[in-house]
Amino acid sequence: MLLGVYQKTHDRKWLEESLPAIESYYRFWTQEPHLTPSTGLSRYFDLGDGPAPEVVSAERDPSGPSP
């Protein structure tokens, strides 16, 4: 994606300024808990506590939380 932007704009300064974010994002997905050592593949891993907000909201009806 970044290469596509650079090919359109030829903005080398933007590309150089983007490098720290690119490296940070790469490290995020290529280290545990996102990296699965047995397969070498990255995966989504929820770092939060409790159910995801979209699950909680799906359990509500128009009058409020489900019993």
Secondary structure, DSSP 8 states (H G I E B T S, - for coil): -HHHHHHHH--HHHHHHHHHHHHHHHHHHTSTTTEETTTTEE-----SSSS-HHHHHHTEETTEE--
